[in-house]
Structure formats: structure tokens, C-alpha cells
Amino acid sequence: MQRLLPLFLGILLAASAGRAGTVLVIPFSNQSASNNLDWISESISQSLREALASRGLLVVSREDRQEVYRRLSIRPYVRLTRASVIKVAEELDADQVVFGEFEVAPGPAPQGSLRIAAVLLDTGHMKKGPEFVEQGPLEDLARLQNLLAWQVLRFLAPEATPSAEQFLVEHPPVRVDALENYIRGLLAATPEQKQRYFNQAVRLESGYSQPCFELGRLNWERKEYRLAAGWLARVKPADPHYWEANFLLGLCRYYTSDFEGAGAAFALVAQSVPLNEVFNNLAAAQSRRNLPEALENFEKASAGDTADPDYHFNAGYVHWKRKEFAAAAERFRVALERSPEDVKATLLLGRCLQKSGPRPGDPASDGLERLKHNFEERAWRALKAQFEAKKP
């Protein structure tokens, strides 16, 4: 049954998308003469996605949009017809679409003059919304994108939108060359190319949060945990990946035996994104320090998903370390009902029946807590939005 949980969440996510107001941002079409400026198309759409997501809106991921484009054989930076926009939105269960175009023309600015025009489309009611326009020197691209994002956010979620001044403080502009390197990193084909671009973006703009997250994730995937932790710790609260960054930061610290630091990272995430996997990992870090609250947090994880054998194993393991053999045996039996081939659970169940607790210095029975690497923030936010939409 535990294998059905991601599917169940996916079904609820799709079912709730229209009601919760999922937003699709389509790459803006390049109306300039040079294809070398196509990266600006991705930059505008990425900026809008990040800004909307940072304010709690449900936004279709870039990866999901790319997959639909591939399936429908749509080239990324062309101007789409209204019918094509609606088709893409239907494929992605989005009921609000933001799309538009940009043009760079020669002007007094060193790199030319930029004009961005965005249009909103309510696909649920087939109703075209307002058009927003920002223009200025190309070197002010980041600021123009932020102003455009603020206008779109104010229309879609006025109650969640701060003043323009506050929004710009939360999303400070970055150098255009740093922005270009970040976007080219997202578009790069290999991890090595991505790292080179992201590193250059941070060298040009040391406080640039988004490439810090991407560098952290790249190093996490390579199991370079100390390097990853350094990058992830630089991700700022206004970044839409802030909670994921802290979740990964907790894992990196855990795997480098910084259990206190890991617990602090997971506890921070648990305050705003109380997922089962977060409570589980928080409890694992606490268990490694023999803190009494570890069992309570393992129980929270287990209560949220009773089908997952790892949560029962972890709770049983804490009971066993405390020499609470009857309670431990019960949880190991539940874990084995869900995963009969679990060798460790079988071994520890036998130890419980023999009333044999931990042996000092025995590496075979130390540090057996099981971590979760998945972080289902988007599914959780979709469910939360669905429930809130039902409130009178």
C-alpha cells in the first residue's frame, strides 16, 4: 500500500490543480533578430515562476512544461497560437497561463533597449486577462522581470502580494551577465556544463541565491555533502527552493555526522512544510543524539503514512535502544508485514524476543535510523490549497 501513496498524491494534485489555481508560465517568444537572445525567453518565464512560487502559488515546473512541449513537438521560443496555449495548459492541468513576447532593439543603453509584454489567460473560463508591459535598458533585465512578476502576482493573488517596494527588496536585481549564466546553466545538457555556468553566475553576483541552490543540488547528487551543504546554506528565504534547500542541507549535515546541525535544518522545514519525511529525518537526527523527542517525531511520521515500513522500523529502533522490547517488537512486526524481506527488522525482532539490547561498541546495531530523500512539497501545497479553497 505504501507504493500507492505517491500515486494517490499525484491524483489529488491533478484533481485539485484547477480548483487551486495552478499557473503555467510559457517561455516568452523572442521577437528580436538574434537567436542568441533566446536565453532571455527562458529567463523571463523562470523569473515569473520563481516569484509566483515564492508567494505560495502552485506553479507548473519547468521540467513538466518541457516534457509537454516535447510530447507535442513544440519548439520552445516560438510564438504560440491561442489554441496551442490552451492545449499545453490542458495537458498540464493549469487554469491560468502567463505568456508573451520580448524584443531587444538598438538604443542609447550599452546593450540595447528591452520591451517585455505579458498576457494572462484564464483557461477555465476561456477569458483573456490584462496585458502587462515593462521596458528599459537590457542591462536592467532582472529588475524589469521583477516588476513584471509583481504585476502578475498582484493580479493573480492580490492578498499575497506586498507593495512593489517590498517585493523588490525581497527580490533584488542581479547583474545581467550573472543572470545569463544562471539561465544558460539551467539550459545546459550536462552536469559539468551546468556547474560551470552556475559557478560563473555566483562569481559575478555572490549573493545570487538561485545558482547557489542548483550548485548545492548538483553536489548533493554527487554525494559531495560538505560542498553541497556550503551552497545550500546560502539559499535565501525568498527563494522558492528555500525549504527544499534546507531539507537537503539537513541530509548533507546528517551524512557528515553533524546531527545537531541536521536537526536544526529539519526542524526549520517542519515549521512550514510538515511532511512525514521531514519529521522522520528530524527524528533520525535526534535519535543519533539520543534525544527523547525522537520517538514522538517518528510517531508523527508514522501516523501520516502508516503504510511506510521505514517509519515503523525507526520507531521500533528507538524503543529497542531504550530496551522497551515489547513495544519495539510490535513495531518491527508491523514493518515486516509491509516489507517481509527486511533483514534488519528480522534481526532486531529476534533481539527483542531475546530481550537483548544494544551492545556498546557494536557497529552492527548503531546508526540504523532510515532517512527519506524525497521531499513532496509541491504535492503538499496542492493538497493544502485544495482544503483551503473548500473553507467557507
Residue, then its C-alpha position, 0 to 999 in steps of 0.5 A: m500500500q505504501r507504493l500507492l501513496p505517491l500515486f494517490l498524491g499525484i491524483l489529488l494534485a491533478a484533481s485539485a490543480g484547477r480548483a487551486g489555481t495552478v499557473l503555467v508560465i510559457p517561455f516568452s517568444n523572442q521577437s528580436a533578430s538574434n537567436n542568441l537572445d533566446w536565453i532571455s525567453e527562458s529567463i523571463s518565464q523562470s523569473l515569473r515562476e520563481a516569484l509566483a512560487s515564492r508567494g505560495l502559488l502552485v506553479v507548473s515546473r519547468e521540467d513538466r512544461q518541457e516534457v509537454y512541449r516535447r510530447l507535442s513537438i513544440r519548439p520552445y521560443v516560438r510564438l504560440t497560437r491561442a489554441s496551442v496555449i490552451k492545449v499545453a495548459e490542458e495537458l498540464d492541468a493549469d487554469q491560468v497561463v502567463f505568456g508573451e513576447f520580448e524584443v531587444a532593439p538598438g538604443p542609447a543603453p550599452q546593450g540595447s533597449l528591452r520591451i517585455a509584454a505579458v498576457l494572462l489567460d484564464t483557461g477555465h473560463m476561456k477569458k483573456g486577462p490584462e496585458f502587462v508591459e515593462q521596458g528599459p535598458l537590457e542591462d536592467l533585465a532582472r529588475l524589469q522581470n521583477l516588476l513584471a512578476w509583481q504585476v502578475l502576482r498582484f493580479l493573480a493573488p492580490e492578498a499575497t502580494p506586498s507593495a512593489e517596494q517590498f517585493l523588490v527588496e525581497h527580490p533584488p536585481v542581479r547583474v545581467d551577465a550573472l543572470e545569463n549564466y544562471i539561465r544558460g546553466l539551467l539550459a545546459a545538457t550536462p552536469e559539468q556544463k551546468q556547474r560551470y555556468f552556475n559557478q560563473a553566475v555566483r562569481l559575478e553576483s555572490g549573493y545570487s541565491q538561485p545558482c547557489f541552490e542548483l550548485g548545492r543540488l548538483n553536489w548533493e547528487r554527487k554525494e559531495y555533502r560538505l560542498a553541497a551543504g556550503w551552497l545550500a546554506r546560502v539559499k535565501p528565504a525568498d527563494p522558492h527552493y528555500w525549504e527544499a534547500n534546507f531539507l537537503l542541507g539537513l541530509c548533507r549535515y546528517y551524512t557528515s555526522d553533524f546531527e545537531g546541525a541536521g536537526a536544526a535544518f529539519a526542524l526549520v522545514a517542519q515549521s512550514v512544510p510538515l511532511n512525514e519525511v521531514f519529521n522522520n529525518l528530524a527524528a533520525a537526527q535526534s535519535r543519533r543524539n539520543l534525544p527523547e523527542a525522537l520517538e514522538n517525531f517518528e510517531k508523527a511520521s508514522a501516523g501520516d503514512t502508516a503504510d511506510p515500513d521505514y517509519h515503523f522500523n525507526a520507531g521500533y529502533v528507538h524503543w529497542k535502544r531504550k530496551e522497551f522490547a515489547a513495544a519495539a517488537e510490535r513495531f518491527r512486526v508491523a514493518l515486516e508485514r509491509s516489507p517481509e524481506d527486511v533483514k534488519a527488522t528480522l534481526l532486531l525482532g529476534r533481539c527483542l524476543q531475546k530481550s537483548g539490547p544494544r551492545p556498546g561498541d557494536p557497529a552492527s546495531d548503531g546508526l540504523e535510523r532510515l532517512k527519506h530523500n524525497f521531499e513532496e512539497r509541491a504535492w503538499r501545497a496542492l493538497k493544502a490549497q485544495f482544503e483551503a479553497k473548500k473553507p467557507 
